[in-house]
Amino acid sequence: MTFCFGYPSDLHQAYAFYCARYQNITYKEFLKLRITEFMYKLSSIPESEPLYNIMKSRIINVNDIKNKDERKHWRKLQRDNKIPDIYLSKEEIMWELSKKVKEKL
């Protein structure tokens, strides 16, 4: 399954799943979970969870789906759940870094 730790929407969905299924913890505590613990729990996600369909939509090959309506459904989910391509040029990165450094001074 495809899950992006750097994508806020995925983290929010994972937090909701974790709280509903395991324990209600703060978001700050959730972010401090060990990666192995989190991945074990994420690997046992039931199909009834919205996060399951989000992750499945990123890896499913819609060309293998014979039913036209189902293929259309999964294509829509793929568009809706696509991880955005975020690209910053070297200049933009340097500008952001220098701005952060100036804020610290």
Rosetta blueprint (number, residue, H / E / L):
1 M L
2 T L
3 F L
4 C L
5 F L
6 G L
7 Y L
8 P H
9 S H
10 D H
11 L H
12 H H
13 Q H
14 A H
15 Y H
16 A H
17 F H
18 Y H
19 C H
20 A H
21 R H
22 Y L
23 Q L
24 N L
25 I L
26 T L
27 Y H
28 K H
29 E H
30 F H
31 L H
32 K L
33 L L
34 R L
35 I H
36 T H
37 E H
38 F H
39 M H
40 Y H
41 K H
42 L H
43 S H
44 S L
45 I L
46 P L
47 E L
48 S L
49 E L
50 P H
51 L H
52 Y H
53 N H
54 I H
55 M H
56 K H
57 S H
58 R H
59 I H
60 I L
61 N L
62 V H
63 N H
64 D H
65 I L
66 K L
67 N L
68 K H
69 D H
70 E H
71 R H
72 K H
73 H H
74 W H
75 R H
76 K H
77 L H
78 Q H
79 R H
80 D H
81 N L
82 K L
83 I L
84 P L
85 D L
86 I L
87 Y L
88 L L
89 S L
90 K H
91 E H
92 E H
93 I H
94 M H
95 W H
96 E H
97 L H
98 S H
99 K H
100 K H
101 V H
102 K H
103 E H
104 K H
105 L L
